């Protein structure tokens, strides 16, 4: 394993195993800030909680200098406590997109370290499985004991370590800690660029692209790129027919429900990938969206696009990405930032 890839995987392990649901990204932000502060000319946290690391222009090949915003979101999906009954069982609602079929039997962890298991009430029919039928068992013997350990409003996230299966990496929160890892690695490898670059690690993407909206308004970029996961369509009878496959390189987004990628950004990605021989593929995602959807609407509008990391089993505790795709995403992002945009 190359030194660069080894560093990327070590970083990804720390990031994915950290606690950070939407609105509670502080621990993830602290890990990222520690790494990016030596790599940036300026680092700040905006009022909503976005971490913004600025790099001034440093030489680079031809073309006009642009103000570029590159974003990956720090938050992950979670559950929020709404009620604790007298027997000590915790009721919850979703923070971000949660599928009740995925949740049953999963381990979750609260910010204070309390661990629980998700159970379900008796169901007459599997189709009756709803979030309201689920509860978190934290091992409490009574409601009083449970309320000493968990409070209303406390959030829980999946509790799983990162595992490696060959070149495939499996973890919770690959969406979008994998994108965060790509941004940090790109910062560490980027030696020169004609552009003023803002590497932004956003908050609250999973609940409405909120951090990206305020960050883009404040930065006022000329062009913006989100780095996020996308669905892979290479499993048996996938729910969404897509051409994206693990191990075939990062995907250049054409469209999702939040954005139709600007031709300037799409061509910039394609031209750079072809010039540097970087494997890549194209993506039309029939559901969901990314920070690009918010960034494109900042002020009078920003040409925006997405560099996507193929991922299986999104929004589960076992999101799977390919190590080679991560490496090639870093290579493509660095090459893009080193040269002219168009």
C-alpha positions as CSV (number, residue, x, y, z in Angstrom):
1,X,0.0,0.0,0.0
2,X,1.4,3.4,-1.0
3,X,2.1,5.9,1.8
4,X,-0.5,8.3,0.4
5,X,-3.2,5.7,0.4
6,X,-2.2,4.5,3.9
7,X,-2.5,8.1,5.2
8,X,-5.9,8.5,3.5
9,X,-7.3,5.3,5.0
10,X,-6.0,6.2,8.5
11,X,-7.7,9.6,8.2
12,X,-10.9,8.0,7.0
13,X,-11.0,5.6,10.0
14,X,-10.7,8.5,12.4
15,X,-13.4,10.6,10.6
16,X,-16.0,7.8,10.1
17,X,-15.8,6.6,13.7
18,X,-16.3,10.1,15.1
19,X,-19.6,11.2,16.4
20,X,-21.2,13.9,14.3
21,X,-24.9,14.0,13.4
22,X,-26.4,17.1,11.7
23,X,-26.1,20.1,14.0
24,X,-23.6,18.3,16.3
25,X,-20.5,18.2,14.1
26,X,-18.1,19.7,16.7
27,X,-16.0,16.5,17.3
28,X,-15.6,16.0,13.5
29,X,-14.7,19.6,13.0
30,X,-12.0,19.4,15.6
31,X,-10.4,16.5,13.9
32,X,-10.4,18.2,10.6
33,X,-9.2,21.5,11.9
34,X,-6.2,19.9,13.5
35,X,-5.2,18.5,10.0
36,X,-6.0,21.5,7.8
37,X,-4.7,24.3,9.9
38,X,-1.0,23.7,8.9
39,X,-2.1,23.4,5.2
40,X,-4.1,26.7,5.0
41,X,-3.3,30.4,5.0
42,X,-6.4,31.1,7.0
43,X,-8.9,28.9,8.9
44,X,-12.1,30.1,10.5
45,X,-15.5,28.7,11.6
46,X,-18.6,30.6,10.5
47,X,-21.6,31.3,12.7
48,X,-23.4,28.1,11.5
49,X,-20.4,25.9,12.2
50,X,-18.8,25.4,8.8
51,X,-15.0,25.1,8.8
52,X,-13.5,27.2,6.1
53,X,-9.9,26.8,5.1
54,X,-8.5,29.3,2.6
55,X,-5.5,28.9,0.4
56,X,-4.1,31.9,-1.5
57,X,-3.0,31.6,-5.1
58,X,0.4,29.9,-5.4
59,X,1.7,30.0,-9.0
60,X,0.1,27.3,-11.2
61,X,-0.4,26.9,-14.9
62,X,-2.0,29.6,-17.1
63,X,-5.6,30.8,-17.2
64,X,-7.2,33.5,-15.0
65,X,-7.3,33.1,-11.3
66,X,-10.7,32.3,-9.9
67,X,-12.2,32.1,-6.4
68,X,-13.0,28.4,-6.0
69,X,-15.2,26.8,-3.3
70,X,-14.7,23.0,-2.7
71,X,-17.1,21.5,-0.1
72,X,-17.7,18.3,1.7
73,X,-20.1,17.9,4.5
74,X,-19.1,16.8,8.0
75,X,-22.5,15.6,9.3
76,X,-24.1,12.2,9.3
77,X,-27.6,10.9,9.6
78,X,-28.8,10.1,13.1
79,X,-31.7,9.7,15.5
80,X,-33.0,12.3,18.1
81,X,-34.6,11.4,21.4
82,X,-38.3,12.5,21.7
83,X,-39.5,10.5,24.7
84,X,-38.3,8.1,27.4
85,X,-41.0,5.8,28.8
86,X,-41.2,4.5,32.4
87,X,-39.5,1.2,31.5
88,X,-36.4,3.1,30.2
89,X,-37.0,2.7,26.5
90,X,-36.0,5.6,24.3
91,X,-38.3,6.8,21.5
92,X,-36.8,8.8,18.6
93,X,-37.2,10.6,15.3
94,X,-34.9,10.7,12.3
95,X,-32.2,13.3,11.7
96,X,-31.7,13.0,7.9
97,X,-32.9,10.1,5.8
98,X,-33.4,6.9,7.8
99,X,-35.0,3.7,6.6
100,X,-36.7,1.8,9.5
101,X,-35.9,-1.6,7.8
102,X,-32.2,-0.8,8.2
103,X,-32.5,0.3,11.8
104,X,-33.8,-2.8,13.5
105,X,-31.1,-4.5,15.6
106,X,-28.5,-1.8,15.0
107,X,-26.2,-0.5,17.7
108,X,-26.2,3.3,18.2
109,X,-24.1,5.6,20.3
110,X,-25.0,8.9,22.0
111,X,-22.6,11.8,22.3
112,X,-21.9,11.0,25.9
113,X,-20.9,7.5,25.0
114,X,-24.1,5.7,26.0
115,X,-24.7,2.7,23.6
116,X,-28.0,1.2,22.8
117,X,-29.7,-1.3,20.5
118,X,-32.7,-0.5,18.3
119,X,-35.7,-2.8,18.8
120,X,-39.2,-2.9,17.5
121,X,-42.7,-3.5,18.8
122,X,-44.6,-6.5,17.7
123,X,-45.8,-6.1,14.1
124,X,-48.7,-7.9,12.5
125,X,-47.3,-7.2,9.1
126,X,-43.8,-6.2,8.0
127,X,-45.3,-3.3,6.1
128,X,-46.3,-1.8,9.4
129,X,-42.7,-1.1,10.3
130,X,-42.4,2.6,10.9
131,X,-40.0,4.7,12.9
132,X,-42.8,5.2,15.5
133,X,-42.7,1.4,16.1
134,X,-39.0,1.5,17.0
135,X,-37.2,2.2,20.3
136,X,-33.7,2.3,21.6
137,X,-32.8,0.0,24.4
138,X,-29.9,1.5,26.4
139,X,-30.0,-1.2,29.1
140,X,-31.8,0.9,31.7
141,X,-33.9,-0.8,34.3
142,X,-36.3,2.1,34.7
143,X,-37.3,5.4,33.2
144,X,-35.5,7.3,36.0
145,X,-32.3,5.5,35.2
146,X,-32.6,6.1,31.5
147,X,-33.3,9.8,32.0
148,X,-30.1,10.1,34.0
149,X,-28.1,8.8,30.9
150,X,-30.1,10.2,28.0
151,X,-32.1,13.5,27.7
152,X,-34.8,14.6,25.3
153,X,-33.0,16.1,22.3
154,X,-29.9,13.9,22.6
155,X,-28.9,12.4,19.3
156,X,-27.5,9.0,18.5
157,X,-25.5,7.7,15.4
158,X,-24.6,4.2,14.2
159,X,-21.9,2.6,16.3
160,X,-19.6,0.7,14.0
161,X,-15.8,0.6,13.2
162,X,-14.3,1.0,9.8
163,X,-13.5,-2.4,8.2
164,X,-11.5,-3.3,5.1
165,X,-12.6,-6.0,2.6
166,X,-9.8,-6.1,0.1
167,X,-9.8,-2.7,-1.7
168,X,-13.3,-2.0,-0.4
169,X,-13.9,0.0,2.8
170,X,-17.0,-0.4,4.9
171,X,-18.1,2.1,7.6
172,X,-20.9,4.3,8.8
173,X,-20.7,8.0,7.8
174,X,-18.8,7.4,4.5
175,X,-21.5,10.0,3.5
176,X,-19.6,12.2,3.7
177,X,-16.5,11.7,5.7
178,X,-15.0,10.1,2.6
179,X,-15.5,13.4,0.9
180,X,-13.9,15.2,3.9
181,X,-10.9,12.8,3.7
182,X,-10.5,13.5,0.0
183,X,-10.5,17.3,0.6
184,X,-7.9,17.1,3.3
185,X,-5.6,14.8,1.2
186,X,-6.0,17.1,-1.8
187,X,-4.9,20.1,0.4
188,X,-1.8,18.2,1.5
189,X,-0.8,17.3,-2.0
190,X,-1.7,20.6,-3.7
191,X,1.6,22.5,-4.1
192,X,0.6,25.2,-6.6
193,X,-2.6,26.7,-8.0
194,X,-3.5,30.0,-9.7
195,X,-6.7,30.1,-7.8
196,X,-7.8,31.3,-4.4
197,X,-9.3,28.1,-2.9
198,X,-11.8,27.8,-0.1
199,X,-11.9,24.2,1.3
200,X,-15.2,24.2,3.2
201,X,-16.3,21.4,5.5
202,X,-20.0,22.0,5.9
203,X,-22.7,21.3,8.5
204,X,-26.3,20.1,8.3
205,X,-26.2,18.8,4.7
206,X,-28.4,15.8,5.6
207,X,-31.2,18.1,6.8
208,X,-31.4,20.5,3.9
209,X,-28.0,21.6,2.6
210,X,-27.9,24.3,5.2
211,X,-24.2,24.9,5.9
212,X,-23.4,25.1,2.2
213,X,-26.0,27.8,1.7
214,X,-24.4,30.2,4.2
215,X,-20.8,29.2,3.3
216,X,-21.3,30.0,-0.4
217,X,-23.0,33.3,0.5
218,X,-20.1,34.3,2.6
219,X,-17.3,33.1,0.3
220,X,-18.8,34.5,-2.9
221,X,-17.1,32.0,-5.2
222,X,-16.7,32.2,-9.0
223,X,-17.2,28.4,-9.2
224,X,-18.1,25.6,-6.7
225,X,-17.6,21.9,-6.4
226,X,-19.1,19.5,-3.9
227,X,-17.3,16.3,-3.1
228,X,-19.9,13.7,-1.9
229,X,-20.9,10.1,-2.4
230,X,-23.3,8.8,-5.0
231,X,-25.2,5.6,-5.4
232,X,-23.5,2.7,-7.1
233,X,-25.7,0.7,-9.4
234,X,-23.5,-2.5,-9.5
235,X,-25.3,-4.7,-7.0
236,X,-27.9,-7.4,-8.0
237,X,-31.1,-5.8,-9.1
238,X,-30.3,-2.4,-7.6
239,X,-33.2,-0.1,-6.6
240,X,-31.9,2.5,-9.0
241,X,-30.6,1.7,-12.4
242,X,-27.3,3.6,-12.7
243,X,-24.1,3.1,-14.6
244,X,-21.9,4.0,-11.7
245,X,-19.7,1.1,-10.4
246,X,-17.2,0.8,-7.5
247,X,-13.6,0.7,-8.7
248,X,-14.2,2.5,-11.9
249,X,-13.1,5.9,-10.7
250,X,-14.9,8.9,-9.3
251,X,-18.1,10.0,-11.0
252,X,-18.7,13.3,-12.7
253,X,-22.3,14.3,-11.8
254,X,-24.6,15.4,-14.6
255,X,-27.8,15.7,-12.6
256,X,-29.6,14.9,-9.3
257,X,-32.7,16.3,-7.7
258,X,-30.9,19.4,-6.4
259,X,-28.7,20.4,-9.3
260,X,-28.1,20.1,-13.0
261,X,-24.3,20.5,-13.1
262,X,-23.1,23.6,-14.8
263,X,-21.4,22.8,-18.2
264,X,-18.3,24.8,-17.2
265,X,-17.7,22.6,-14.1
266,X,-18.6,19.4,-15.9
267,X,-16.2,20.1,-18.8
268,X,-13.5,21.2,-16.3
269,X,-13.7,17.8,-14.6
270,X,-13.9,15.8,-17.8
271,X,-11.0,17.7,-19.6
272,X,-8.8,17.3,-16.5
273,X,-9.5,13.6,-16.0
274,X,-8.8,12.9,-19.7
275,X,-5.6,14.9,-19.8
276,X,-4.2,13.1,-16.7
277,X,-5.5,9.6,-17.5
278,X,-7.6,9.5,-14.4
279,X,-10.4,6.8,-14.5
280,X,-13.8,8.5,-14.3
281,X,-17.5,7.8,-15.0
282,X,-20.7,9.8,-15.3
283,X,-23.6,10.0,-13.0
284,X,-27.3,10.8,-13.2
285,X,-28.8,10.3,-9.8
286,X,-32.6,9.9,-9.7
287,X,-32.9,10.8,-6.0
288,X,-31.3,13.1,-3.4
289,X,-28.9,16.0,-3.7
290,X,-25.7,17.5,-2.5
291,X,-24.3,20.8,-1.3
292,X,-24.0,21.8,-4.9
293,X,-27.7,22.3,-4.9
294,X,-27.4,25.1,-2.3
295,X,-24.1,26.6,-3.6
296,X,-25.4,27.2,-7.1
297,X,-28.1,29.5,-5.7
298,X,-25.9,31.7,-3.6
299,X,-26.2,35.4,-4.3
300,X,-26.7,35.9,-8.1
301,X,-25.8,32.2,-8.9
302,X,-22.6,30.1,-8.9
303,X,-21.6,27.6,-11.6
304,X,-21.5,24.4,-9.6
305,X,-20.9,20.6,-10.0
306,X,-20.1,17.5,-8.0
307,X,-17.2,15.1,-7.9
308,X,-18.9,11.9,-6.6
309,X,-17.5,8.9,-4.8
310,X,-19.4,5.7,-5.7
311,X,-20.9,4.1,-2.7
312,X,-23.0,1.0,-2.0
313,X,-25.6,0.8,0.9
314,X,-25.9,4.5,1.4
315,X,-27.5,5.7,4.7
316,X,-26.8,2.4,6.4
317,X,-24.1,1.5,9.0
318,X,-22.2,-0.4,6.3
319,X,-21.6,2.2,3.5
320,X,-19.0,0.7,1.1
321,X,-16.5,2.6,-1.1
322,X,-13.5,1.6,-3.1
323,X,-10.0,2.8,-1.9
324,X,-8.9,3.2,-5.5
325,X,-11.9,5.5,-6.2
326,X,-10.9,7.7,-3.2
327,X,-7.3,7.9,-4.5
328,X,-8.5,8.9,-8.0
329,X,-10.9,11.4,-6.6
330,X,-7.9,13.1,-4.8
331,X,-5.8,12.9,-8.0
332,X,-8.6,14.5,-10.0
333,X,-9.3,17.2,-7.5
334,X,-5.7,18.2,-7.2
335,X,-5.3,18.3,-11.0
336,X,-8.4,20.4,-11.4
337,X,-7.1,23.0,-8.9
338,X,-3.6,23.1,-10.3
339,X,-4.8,24.2,-13.8
340,X,-7.2,26.6,-15.6
341,X,-10.9,26.1,-15.1
342,X,-12.1,27.1,-18.6
